[in-house]
Amino acid sequence: MMKIFRHKAYFIGIHVLLFISLFVALYACSPSIRVKVKGIMDPPDKVSIIAHRGASGYAPENTMPSFELALEMKSDYIELDIHLTKDHIPVVIHDETVNRTTNGKGYVRNMTLAQIRRLDAGSWFNEAYPMFAREKYAATPIPTLDEVFDTFGKNISYILEIKDSTNETNIESLLNEYIMKYELKNVVSIHSFSRASLRKFHTINPEIPLYQLVWNDYSQVRVSAAFLKDVKSYAVGISPNFQGITSAYVAQLKRAGLKVMPYTVNYQLNMNKAYLWGVDGVYTNFPDRFLEVIETNRMNAQW
């Protein structure tokens, strides 16, 4: 009987050792597993909720109602896009034309602020998303950057996207003037797809955190050391499209000392995946959904 017990214990012991060895091997070779284990054992202290164009899943994008709702939903940042009018006023709108999100037509750069302010930037949302439609959204104007900064001040942080950078517009210097005017240097970050624009802003004010926006056509596992070195010379992080990254990609950027904040993540399954990968923030049209993911993960980590 004792002999049978010893054989059984030996058999179990061998399989336990094999399992441990397999796990160690997978852990050593797989960045994905390393990230997941770290997420369980050491969940992120702070993962930022970035309201993409405000709470734009529930209200007209880049409008005051969208930003107000983002604040109510406990977002850490509101992300907003900046274009300059014909009279050189920064206004908050994503596209270079007003065609998609207003009842007007034309390029923002060819319109004065007075012309821009006469447009209705809310009714399109009520028509496109009747389940979230509100009477107050109708006739909502395109806000100026002045209006946003004056209304919210330091009550929330901002990520401004530079959409159109040319020597003629000198938008980088102009945005820095607005940031300084409202004393918001500690709550404003800048991101852009344009490396030249970010480098230019960095020379103007190196204290403002910058993020390099990138688009990957397929799920990236690694990026070149040269690219990381270049980005680190002017930016604190990278904001990639979520569909174009993997856990290994996130792990590499984090090891390089860069923050990672993917966009635009609207489904909770993907939000949870990004959280477990250890990202520093997530851009989303639905801030309340990501808040729920964060709270659920932190509650589950209490075991």
GUVEX-570406 format. One record per residue (C-alpha): x, y, z; residue number from 1. Coordinates in steps of 0.001 Angstrom, whole numbers, plus 524288, in hexadecimal, padded with zeros to 5 digits. Example, Ala and Ser with C-alpha at 12.3 -4.5 7.8 and 13.67 -1.06 7.14 Angstrom:
REM GUVEX-570406
- c1 c2 c3 n
- 8300C 7EE6C 81E78 1
- 83566 7FBDC 81BE4 2
REM end
This chain:
REM GUVEX-570406
- c1 c2 c3 n
- 80000 80000 80000 1
- 80B26 8093B 803A9 2
- 811D4 805F7 7F6C3 3
- 805A1 809B2 7EF19 4
- 804A1 8168A 7F6A7 5
- 812D8 819C3 7F3A7 6
- 810D6 8170B 7E532 7
- 804B9 81FA2 7E51E 8
- 80BB1 82AB7 7EC30 9
- 81726 82972 7E2D0 10
- 80DE5 829CF 7D72A 11
- 806FF 83602 7DC48 12
- 813DC 83C80 7DFC2 13
- 8196C 83A66 7D225 14
- 80D4D 84064 7CBDE 15
- 80D83 84C12 7D516 16
- 81BD0 84E72 7D1AD 17
- 818BC 84D28 7C332 18
- 80D8B 856E4 7C497 19
- 8162E 8608D 7CBED 20
- 82105 85EFB 7C1DC 21
- 81778 86128 7B6BD 22
- 811E5 86D3E 7BD52 23
- 81F7C 872D4 7BFD5 24
- 82348 87060 7B1AC 25
- 816F4 876DC 7AC9A 26
- 818B5 88229 7B60E 27
- 826A9 8843C 7B17C 28
- 82366 88385 7A301 29
- 81627 88A1D 7A264 30
- 8149E 898B7 7A4FA 31
- 805E0 896A1 7A4BD 32
- 80646 88D63 7B056 33
- 80FDA 8960D 7B7AF 34
- 806C1 8A1A5 7B60C 35
- 7FADD 899E4 7BA91 36
- 801DB 89497 7C68D 37
- 80679 8A24A 7C9FE 38
- 7F895 8A73D 7C876 39
- 7F3B1 89D36 7D230 40
- 7FEA4 89E88 7DC1C 41
- 80105 8AD12 7DA91 42
- 7F52C 8B3DF 7D487 43
- 7F78A 8C199 7CF33 44
- 7F65D 8CC49 7D967 45
- 7F14F 8D610 7CFB3 46
- 7EB8B 8D391 7C25E 47
- 7E628 8DFE9 7BC53 48
- 7D8A5 8E0E4 7B67D 49
- 7D9EC 8E99A 7AA8C 50
- 7CCD1 8EE5E 7A56D 51
- 7CEE2 8EE3A 796B1 52
- 7C916 8FAFB 79191 53
- 7C217 8FB16 79E8C 54
- 7B814 8F0A9 7A1E5 55
- 7B56D 8F026 79353 56
- 7AE02 8E35A 793D3 57
- 7A330 8EA66 79B2C 58
- 7A3DA 8F881 79661 59
- 7A856 90008 78A4D 60
- 7B722 8FEC7 7892E 61
- 7BFE6 90A46 78C98 62
- 7B4E6 91254 7927F 63
- 7B2BD 917D2 7A007 64
- 7A7EB 90DDE 7A353 65
- 7B156 902E6 79FBE 66
- 7BC08 9087A 7A876 67
- 7B294 90AF2 7B3B4 68
- 7ADE0 8FCDE 7B2F7 69
- 7BBF2 8F7F5 7B2D8 70
- 7BE5A 8FF5A 7BF7A 71
- 7B209 8F97E 7C58E 72
- 7B6DC 8EBE7 7C1B7 73
- 7C38D 8EE0E 7C94C 74
- 7CC71 8EECF 7BD73 75
- 7DA82 8F281 7C048 76
- 7DC5C 8F972 7B33F 77
- 7D42A 8FF34 7A88C 78
- 7DA41 8FDCF 79B2A 79
- 7D720 9087C 79167 80
- 7DB45 90BE2 783A4 81
- 7DFD6 9196C 77FCD 82
- 7DEAD 920AD 772EB 83
- 7E0D7 92F15 77044 84
- 7D68C 937B9 76A13 85
- 7D954 9416C 75F41 86
- 7DB4C 94BD0 769AB 87
- 7E4DA 9430A 77100 88
- 7DC23 93ED7 77C58 89
- 7DDB6 930F4 781B3 90
- 7D0C3 929C3 780DE 91
- 7CD83 91BF8 78523 92
- 7C9ED 91347 779AE 93
- 7CFB2 906A6 77468 94
- 7CE65 907E7 765B4 95
- 7D49F 91236 75D1F 96
- 7C700 9151B 757EC 97
- 7BA50 917A5 75F30 98
- 7B2BB 90EAC 75608 99
- 7B177 9026C 75E7E 100
- 7AE15 9080B 76BC5 101
- 7A681 91476 768B5 102
- 79BC8 91995 75FE1 103
- 7A5D2 9214C 7580A 104
- 7AFE3 91E8F 74D9B 105
- 7BDB3 92331 74B7E 106
- 7CB72 922E4 750EE 107
- 7CD71 927E1 75EC3 108
- 7D975 92F65 75A53 109
- 7D13F 936E4 75079 110
- 7C6D6 93B17 75A59 111
- 7C735 945D9 76476 112
- 7C3B1 94337 77298 113
- 7B6E5 94A95 770A5 114
- 7B353 94173 7656E 115
- 7B755 93572 76D3D 116
- 7AF51 9396D 77910 117
- 7A2D8 93A35 77106 118
- 7A370 92BAB 76DF7 119
- 79BA9 920EE 774B2 120
- 7A519 91675 77970 121
- 79B39 90E3C 780E6 122
- 78F4C 90ACD 778BC 123
- 796E5 9011E 77065 124
- 79960 8F90B 77CAC 125
- 78AE5 8F898 78034 126
- 787E3 8F39B 77294 127
- 7930A 8E9AA 77257 128
- 79128 8E488 78037 129
- 782C5 8E5F5 783EF 130
- 7848D 8DD57 78FFB 131
- 78D70 8E7DC 795DE 132
- 786BB 8F3AC 78FD4 133
- 783E8 8FF79 79875 134
- 77CAF 90BEB 79514 135
- 787A4 913FD 79AF7 136
- 7914F 90E89 7910A 137
- 78A64 91551 785D4 138
- 79105 92207 781D4 139
- 79CF6 91F05 78A35 140
- 7A80E 92795 78511 141
- 7B613 923F9 7820E 142
- 7BDA2 9286B 78E28 143
- 7CA04 9306D 78E33 144
- 7D5DB 92C03 795E2 145
- 7D407 93852 79E09 146
- 7C65E 933E5 7A1B2 147
- 7CAD3 9263B 7A59C 148
- 7D63D 92AF9 7ADDF 149
- 7CE22 935B1 7B421 150
- 7C300 92C5A 7B784 151
- 7CA8B 920B1 7BCDC 152
- 7D74A 926DE 7C149 153
- 7DEF9 91D5B 7C9BA 154
- 7D344 914B6 7CCD4 155
- 7D7C1 90AE3 7C2AC 156
- 7E3C9 90811 7BA7E 157
- 7E476 90A11 7ABD2 158
- 7EAB8 90386 7A034 159
- 7EAD5 90C9B 7947D 160
- 7ECD7 9072F 786E9 161
- 7F3D7 90FBA 77D20 162
- 7ED1D 90CC8 77050 163
- 7F34E 91630 766B1 164
- 80115 91B19 768A7 165
- 80761 92482 75F18 166
- 8110F 92F8F 76039 167
- 80633 938DB 75C6D 168
- 7FCFF 934EA 7676E 169
- 80784 93392 771FE 170
- 7FD5E 92C2D 779CD 171
- 8074E 926C7 78373 172
- 80B03 93443 78893 173
- 7FCD5 9386F 788DE 174
- 7F89A 92CA1 790E0 175
- 803A5 92EDE 79A69 176
- 7FF05 93CE8 79C2F 177
- 7F167 93800 79FBE 178
- 7F6F6 92E05 7A942 179
- 7FF15 93877 7AFE7 180
- 7F3F1 9423F 7AFD7 181
- 7EB5A 93917 7B7B7 182
- 7F6B3 933BD 7BFE2 183
- 7F3B8 925D7 7BBB3 184
- 8015D 9209E 7B8E1 185
- 7FFC0 91622 7C36D 186
- 7F30C 910C7 7BDD9 187
- 7F530 9118F 7AF23 188
- 7FBA8 907C2 7A60E 189
- 7FD15 90847 7974D 190
- 7FC76 8FD6E 78D5C 191
- 7FD84 8FD0F 77EA4 192
- 800A9 8F413 7734D 193
- 80A86 8FE45 76EF6 194
- 81802 8FBD3 774B8 195
- 81C6D 90910 76F80 196
- 81171 90FF9 776B3 197
- 81467 90903 78386 198
- 822E7 90BE7 78256 199
- 81FA4 91A1E 77FBB 200
- 816D8 91AC8 78BAB 201
- 8215E 91453 793DE 202
- 82AE4 91F30 79078 203
- 820B7 9296D 79415 204
- 81D04 9235D 7A123 205
- 82430 916EE 7A54F 206
- 81C07 91624 7B1D7 207
- 80F95 91218 7AAB7 208
- 80E2D 90330 7A94D 209
- 80D5B 8FEF6 79B19 210
- 8081F 8F24E 7954A 211
- 80B35 8ED22 787D3 212
- 7FEF6 8E840 7811B 213
- 8017F 8DC86 77854 214
- 7F94D 8D40B 76F69 215
- 7FD26 8C5D9 76D39 216
- 7F6F8 8BE7F 761F0 217
- 7F8BA 8B192 76912 218
- 7FB46 8ACFA 776FB 219
- 80925 8B116 77A19 220
- 81185 8A86F 782D1 221
- 81DA9 8B0FF 782F5 222
- 8225C 8BE40 77E6E 223
- 8303B 8C20F 77B0E 224
- 839A3 8C71C 78551 225
- 83C59 8D2B6 77C66 226
- 82DF7 8D67F 77C7C 227
- 82D29 8D590 78B4B 228
- 8397C 8DDB2 78CEA 229
- 83413 8E80F 783CB 230
- 826E5 8E8D2 78AA5 231
- 82D4A 8E9A5 79810 232
- 834CE 8F5B5 7939F 233
- 82844 8FDCC 79391 234
- 81CC9 8F5E1 79900 235
- 81922 8EEB0 7A577 236
- 810B9 8E490 79EEA 237
- 80A68 8DE83 79307 238
- 7FBEC 8DDC6 78FD6 239
- 7F9A2 8D2B3 7860B 240
- 7ED0B 8CD7D 78045 241
- 7E8A7 8C23E 788E4 242
- 7E69B 8B8F0 77D7A 243
- 7F4E6 8BADF 779B3 244
- 7FB51 8B6AA 7866D 245
- 7FDFA 8AA7E 78E7D 246
- 801F6 8A7D3 79C79 247
- 81003 8A657 797BC 248
- 80F71 8B3BB 7916D 249
- 80A82 8B9C7 79E11 250
- 814E8 8B2B7 7A5FD 251
- 81FD8 8B787 79D0A 252
- 81B6D 8C5BA 79DCB 253
- 819F8 8C4FB 7AC82 254
- 827A0 8BF3B 7ADEC 255
- 82CA7 8CA83 7A5C1 256
- 826E1 8D407 7AF9D 257
- 81BC7 8D8D6 7A6F9 258
- 80D84 8D9C6 7AAB8 259
- 803AE 8D285 7A23D 260
- 7F5DC 8D7B9 7A032 261
- 7EE6D 8D0DF 79530 262
- 7E2B0 8D648 78DE3 263
- 7D6FD 8D4EB 78BE8 264
- 7D24D 8C9B6 79479 265
- 7C389 8C8E1 795B9 266
- 7C0B7 8BAA6 79917 267
- 7C2D0 8B5F7 7A6F1 268
- 7C93F 8A945 7A28B 269
- 7D3F6 8B148 79BF5 270
- 7D47C 8BAEC 7A740 271
- 7D700 8AFA0 7B081 272
- 7E195 8AA49 7A78F 273
- 7E84C 8B799 7A6F5 274
- 7E783 8B8D6 7B5C0 275
- 7EDD7 8AB82 7B7D2 276
- 7F879 8AEF4 7AE19 277
- 7FC57 8BA02 7B730 278
- 7F92D 8C5EB 7AEE2 279
- 7F9B5 8D354 7B538 280
- 7ECD2 8D80D 7AFC9 281
- 7E22C 8D524 7A602 282
- 7DB3E 8DE47 79CA2 283
- 7CCD9 8DAFA 79C22 284
- 7BFE2 8E0D1 797E7 285
- 7B9AB 8DA42 7A3CD 286
- 7C10C 8DE63 7B01D 287
- 7B73E 8D7E8 7B92A 288
- 7B9E5 8CA9E 7B30D 289
- 7C879 8CB89 7B556 290
- 7C651 8D042 7C347 291
- 7BE5B 8C3EA 7C59E 292
- 7C960 8BB7C 7BFFF 293
- 7D36B 8C211 7C8C8 294
- 7CB15 8C08E 7D4F1 295
- 7C80C 8B24A 7D1EA 296
- 7D662 8AEF6 7CFF4 297
- 7DA60 8B5B5 7DC76 298
- 7CFAB 8AEF4 7E40E 299
- 7D3BE 8A1A5 7DE9A 300
- 7E1E6 8A482 7E228 301
- 7DE78 8A59A 7F093 302
- 7DECC 896C6 7F243 303
REM end
